[in-house]
Amino acid sequence: VSTRCAVPLMSAGVGTPTKLASWKQSAWNNNLFYPKAPLIEKFERNTWEPWEPVFQKIANNITKAPESPPDETVEALLQLYNAGELARVVKEAQALTRQYPEAFIVWNLLGAAAAQMGILDRAVDAFEKVISINPDYVDGYNNLGTALSEDGRFDEAVLYLRKATEIQPEFAEAYFNLGSVFGDQGKLNEAFEAYANALSVDHNNAEAHLNLSYLLLQDGQIKE
């Protein structure tokens, strides 16, 4: 029975959003009131308010530190991870998180590399940071649950893996990892159900088939 940390494929929009200053509740120009463009940030004011605060907000927005590193930096880090250079990933990701503390993708890579190296406390901390920054990032919950399971914290692992399946009901890997946790706990009925859920989503999941077959061999311990 095995569990694994997922490092999702990463893609990000390229370019800087256009800054648009406009009046609230002003239908005089539909192009301004309902802008159509892929990257636009609106900074609005009421008709009785001066423009200066709006322009100041735009200036502050332009000059604020970016929340994420450049795409090519993240891609280079991902390539290091895929090449198995885990110590370098941890070192470089830690440096990047100091510069970009809200870059949850970097925190996720840091956690995945630390987990692969067996540095589970650091992995758990990184994945907790991921979901605190982006509570809807389903891989963060799956990875946190997996790291907690590897650290023997099974009950906590179940909570986060279930959360992953709640956010994304078609997440086969989270069901598989949940089955592995239940198997480690000796909860065979729950493990059977989790593996069955994984296979209902991904019929070709060889590991889930293998583990489910193993459970079926212990059928006498599985209550109907």
N, C-alpha and C positions, 0 to 999 in steps of 0.2 A: 504494500500500500504506500503510495507516495503522494506528497503534496508539492505544489510549486507556486512561486510568486510570478505573477504576470506582469510583464512590461509591455503595455499596449503600444500599438503603432501610433505614431504622433504626427499630427499635421496641424499647421497653424496658418491663419491668414497672413498674407504678406502685405505690408504697406501701412501707412499711418492714416488713421481716420480723419476725414475732413471735419473741421470745426465750424459749426453753423450757429450764428447768433440770430434769434428770431423773436417776434412778439408772441406771447401767449394769447390764445383766443383771438387771433387775427386772421380772418379769412380773405384778406385783401390779395394775398398771393398764395395760391395753392401749392406752388412749387416750394415755397418756404415752409408752409404749414405742414405739408405732407411730402417731405423730401424723399426722392427715390434714388438711392445709390447704395452700393454694398458697404461702404465704410463712412458713416456720418455720425457725429456726436452733436446733439443739440444742446445749446445753452440758451434758455429762454428768460424773458423778463415780461412783466406786466406793462401795459401801455403807459402807465403813469410813473414807471420807474426809470431812472437814468440808465444809459448804456454802459457807463464806466465800470460798474461792478461786474457786468457780464463779460466785458473784454478782459478784466482782471482774472476772472475765472478761467477764461480760455488761455491766457498767458501762463497761469499757474499749472494748468493741465498740460500744456506743451512742455514746460520746463521740469515737470516732476520726474523723478527717477522711474525708469521702466519697471514693470512688475515681473517681466520675464526676460531671460537672456535672448540673444539673437537665435533664430531658428538653426543656423549652421552650428552654433555652439552646442545646442541640445542634441542635434544630429550627431555631432562628433562624440559626445558623451554616450549616446546610445550605441554607436559603433564600437566604442571601447567595451561596453557591457556585453555586446554580442560576441566580441572577440575573447571574452573571458578575462579581461584585464580589470578584475574587480577592485583590487587595491587602488588602482589609478582612478577608477570611477568614484570610489568613496572619497579619496583625497580631493579630486577636482570638484565633485558635487558639493562637498562641504564648503569649499571656497566660494562656489557660486551661490549657495544659500545665504552666505553672509552678505553678498552683493545684491542678491535678489531674494529676499526672505519670503516673498509671496509666490514664488515659482513652484507650484505644487508638482509639476512634472519632474523638476530636478529633485525635489524631496522624494518622489516616488522611485526614481532611479537610485538615489542614495540608499533608500530602504531595501530595494531589491538586491543591490550589490552586497550590502551588509548582511542580509539574510543568507545569501549564497555563501558568504564567508563564515557563517555561523555566529556573527556578532548580533545576536537576537535582540538585545536591549536597545542597541542603536537602530536596528531595523524597526522595532515597534515604535520608538520615538519618532522616526521619520514618517512612518505611515500614519501615525496619529496627527502629525503636522499636516499631512496631505488632506485628510478629511476635515480638519479644522479650517483649512483654507478653502477647500472646495467640497462641501458636504454632499454634492451630487455625483462625485467622481467614484463610480462603482468599483473600479479596479483598486482604489485605495482601501475600501472595506474588505475586498477579497484578499488583498495582500496582507493587511493587518491581521485578519483572521488566520491566515496561513502562518504568519510569523508567531502569533500567540500559540497556535497549535504546536509548532515545532519547539516552543519554549515550555510545553506541558501545561499551558493555561487554557484547557479545553473549553470550559464554560464560557469564558470571554470570547474565545475563537468562534464558538457557535453563534453568539450574539451578532458579531460583525459579518459572518458569512451569511446568516439569515438576512441581515440588512442589505447585503449585496443582491440577494435574490429578490428582495422586495423592490429595490430600485429597478432592477432589470430581471424580470421573471424568466427571460430566455438565456440566462447566463449559465451555460453548462459547466464551466470551470468551477464556479462557486458551489454548485450542487455537488460536483465531484469532491472538492475539498471538504465540504460539509460531511459527505459520506465517509471520508477518511478520518475525520475527527470522531464521528460517532463510532467508527470501527475501532479506533484507539481506545475509546471509552467502554467498549464492549456492548454498546447499544445497537444490537444487530438489526432490529426492526427499523430504527431510524436510519441506519446506514443503508439498508436495502432501499428504503423510500428515496433517499437522497441520490443514490446511484441510478435508480429508475428514472428520477426526474432529469438527471444529466443525460441519460440516453434518450429520453423523450425529446430533448432539444437537439442533441447531437448523436445521431444513430451510429456514427462511425467512431465514437470515442472508445478506442481499444482498451485503455486503462480502466474505464468504467465497466466495460464488458468483463474484463478479467476479474476485477474486484467483486462484481456482482456474482460471477460464477463461483468465486470462493465462498461467498455468503450462502449461496444455494447448496453448497456441499455441507454446510452446517445447518441445513434446513430444520433439523430437530430442535435447534435453539431459537428459531424464529417463529414466533406465535402468529397465527393467522389473524 
